[in-house]
């Protein structure tokens, strides 16, 4: 993933799993931040994420947990 923030970017990777079978399903997984640019040039960290997504219109809500140092 790449997060475009004011002053630079944050780059990492992650994986997750969908739970459920309807139009609205939940998901969860883990992620690792490996580097960044600009003010986030030394970014690193790890954590998790979870949320819900509407598979019809792709609207999603995501919550993250963990640590980020930059």
DRENPA-3360 file (N, C-alpha, C; in nm, 2 decimals, always signed):
BEGIN
1 = XXXXXXXX = +0.08/-0.12/+0.00/+0.00/+0.00/+0.00/+0.09/+0.12/+0.00 ~ +0.03/+0.23/-0.05/+0.09/+0.36/-0.04/-0.01/+0.46/+0.01 ~ +0.03/+0.53/+0.12/-0.06/+0.64/+0.18/+0.00/+0.77/+0.14 ~ -0.07/+0.85/+0.07/-0.03/+0.98/+0.02/-0.08/+1.09/+0.13 ~ +0.02/+1.14/+0.21/-0.01/+1.23/+0.31/+0.06/+1.37/+0.29 ~ +0.01/+1.47/+0.35/+0.08/+1.60/+0.34/+0.22/+1.59/+0.38 ~ +0.31/+1.62/+0.30/+0.46/+1.61/+0.33/+0.53/+1.49/+0.29 ~ +0.46/+1.39/+0.23/+0.53/+1.27/+0.18/+0.43/+1.15/+0.17;
9 = XXXXXXXX = +0.49/+1.04/+0.16/+0.42/+0.91/+0.14/+0.46/+0.81/+0.25 ~ +0.38/+0.71/+0.28/+0.41/+0.60/+0.37/+0.38/+0.47/+0.29 ~ +0.48/+0.39/+0.28/+0.47/+0.27/+0.20/+0.49/+0.14/+0.28 ~ +0.41/+0.04/+0.25/+0.42/-0.09/+0.32/+0.35/-0.20/+0.25 ~ +0.32/-0.31/+0.32/+0.25/-0.42/+0.27/+0.17/-0.48/+0.38 ~ +0.07/-0.56/+0.34/-0.02/-0.62/+0.43/-0.10/-0.73/+0.37 ~ -0.17/-0.80/+0.45/-0.26/-0.90/+0.41/-0.38/-0.91/+0.50 ~ -0.49/-0.96/+0.44/-0.62/-0.97/+0.52/-0.71/-1.07/+0.47;
17 = XXXXXXXX = -0.82/-1.09/+0.54/-0.92/-1.19/+0.51/-1.06/-1.13/+0.52 ~ -1.15/-1.16/+0.42/-1.29/-1.12/+0.43/-1.36/-1.22/+0.52 ~ -1.46/-1.17/+0.59/-1.55/-1.25/+0.67/-1.69/-1.22/+0.63 ~ -1.77/-1.32/+0.59/-1.91/-1.30/+0.55/-1.93/-1.33/+0.41 ~ -2.06/-1.33/+0.37/-2.09/-1.36/+0.23/-2.19/-1.26/+0.17 ~ -2.24/-1.17/+0.24/-2.34/-1.08/+0.19/-2.28/-0.96/+0.11 ~ -2.36/-0.86/+0.09/-2.32/-0.74/+0.03/-2.22/-0.66/+0.12 ~ -2.25/-0.66/+0.25/-2.16/-0.59/+0.35/-2.09/-0.70/+0.42;
25 = XXXXXXXX = -1.96/-0.70/+0.42/-1.88/-0.80/+0.48/-1.77/-0.73/+0.57 ~ -1.72/-0.80/+0.67/-1.61/-0.75/+0.75/-1.48/-0.80/+0.70 ~ -1.37/-0.74/+0.74/-1.24/-0.79/+0.71/-1.14/-0.75/+0.82 ~ -1.03/-0.82/+0.82/-0.92/-0.79/+0.91/-0.79/-0.84/+0.87 ~ -0.68/-0.79/+0.92/-0.55/-0.84/+0.88/-0.44/-0.76/+0.95 ~ -0.32/-0.78/+0.89/-0.20/-0.72/+0.95/-0.13/-0.64/+0.84 ~ -0.04/-0.55/+0.89/+0.03/-0.47/+0.79/+0.17/-0.43/+0.85 ~ +0.26/-0.40/+0.76/+0.40/-0.35/+0.80/+0.43/-0.23/+0.72;
33 = XXXXXXXX = +0.48/-0.12/+0.78/+0.53/-0.01/+0.71/+0.68/-0.02/+0.69 ~ +0.72/-0.01/+0.57/+0.86/-0.04/+0.54/+0.95/+0.09/+0.51 ~ +0.89/+0.19/+0.46/+0.96/+0.32/+0.43/+0.86/+0.42/+0.39 ~ +0.92/+0.54/+0.36/+0.84/+0.65/+0.32/+0.92/+0.75/+0.25 ~ +0.86/+0.87/+0.21/+0.93/+0.98/+0.15/+0.90/+1.11/+0.22 ~ +0.98/+1.21/+0.19/+0.95/+1.34/+0.25/+0.97/+1.33/+0.40 ~ +0.87/+1.39/+0.47/+0.88/+1.39/+0.62/+0.87/+1.25/+0.68 ~ +0.83/+1.15/+0.60/+0.81/+1.02/+0.65/+0.92/+0.93/+0.59;
41 = XXXXXXXX = +1.04/+0.99/+0.56/+1.15/+0.91/+0.49/+1.20/+0.79/+0.58 ~ +1.19/+0.80/+0.71/+1.24/+0.70/+0.79/+1.12/+0.62/+0.86 ~ +1.01/+0.62/+0.79/+0.89/+0.55/+0.85/+0.91/+0.40/+0.86 ~ +0.86/+0.35/+0.97/+0.86/+0.20/+0.99/+0.76/+0.17/+1.10 ~ +0.70/+0.05/+1.10/+0.61/+0.02/+1.20/+0.53/-0.11/+1.16 ~ +0.44/-0.15/+1.25/+0.36/-0.26/+1.22/+0.22/-0.25/+1.30 ~ +0.13/-0.33/+1.25/+0.00/-0.32/+1.32/-0.11/-0.40/+1.25 ~ -0.23/-0.37/+1.28/-0.34/-0.44/+1.22/-0.45/-0.35/+1.17;
49 = XXXXXXXX = -0.54/-0.40/+1.10/-0.65/-0.32/+1.05/-0.78/-0.41/+1.05 ~ -0.89/-0.35/+1.06/-1.02/-0.42/+1.05/-1.12/-0.32/+1.00 ~ -1.23/-0.37/+0.95/-1.34/-0.28/+0.91/-1.45/-0.36/+0.83 ~ -1.53/-0.28/+0.76/-1.64/-0.33/+0.68/-1.63/-0.27/+0.54 ~ -1.68/-0.35/+0.45/-1.69/-0.30/+0.31/-1.82/-0.34/+0.25 ~ -1.88/-0.25/+0.17/-2.00/-0.28/+0.09/-1.95/-0.32/-0.05 ~ -1.97/-0.45/-0.08/-1.91/-0.50/-0.21/-1.99/-0.46/-0.33 ~ -2.10/-0.39/-0.31/-2.18/-0.34/-0.42/-2.13/-0.20/-0.47;
57 = XXXXXXXX = -2.10/-0.11/-0.37/-2.05/+0.02/-0.41/-1.91/+0.05/-0.36 ~ -1.84/-0.05/-0.30/-1.71/-0.04/-0.25/-1.68/+0.07/-0.14 ~ -1.79/+0.11/-0.08/-1.77/+0.20/+0.04/-1.71/+0.12/+0.15 ~ -1.61/+0.17/+0.22/-1.54/+0.10/+0.32/-1.52/+0.19/+0.44 ~ -1.51/+0.13/+0.56/-1.47/+0.19/+0.68/-1.36/+0.11/+0.74 ~ -1.24/+0.17/+0.77/-1.12/+0.09/+0.82/-1.07/+0.15/+0.95 ~ -1.04/+0.07/+1.04/-0.97/+0.11/+1.17/-0.84/+0.05/+1.17 ~ -0.74/+0.12/+1.21/-0.60/+0.07/+1.22/-0.55/+0.07/+1.36;
65 = XXXXXX = -0.46/-0.02/+1.39/-0.40/-0.03/+1.53/-0.25/-0.05/+1.51 ~ -0.17/-0.02/+1.60/-0.03/-0.05/+1.60/+0.06/+0.07/+1.62 ~ +0.18/+0.07/+1.57/+0.28/+0.17/+1.59/+0.34/+0.22/+1.46 ~ +0.36/+0.35/+1.45/+0.43/+0.41/+1.33/+0.53/+0.51/+1.38 ~ +0.65/+0.49/+1.35/+0.76/+0.58/+1.38/+0.82/+0.64/+1.25 ~ +0.84/+0.78/+1.25/+0.89/+0.84/+1.14/+0.98/+0.96/+1.17;
% end
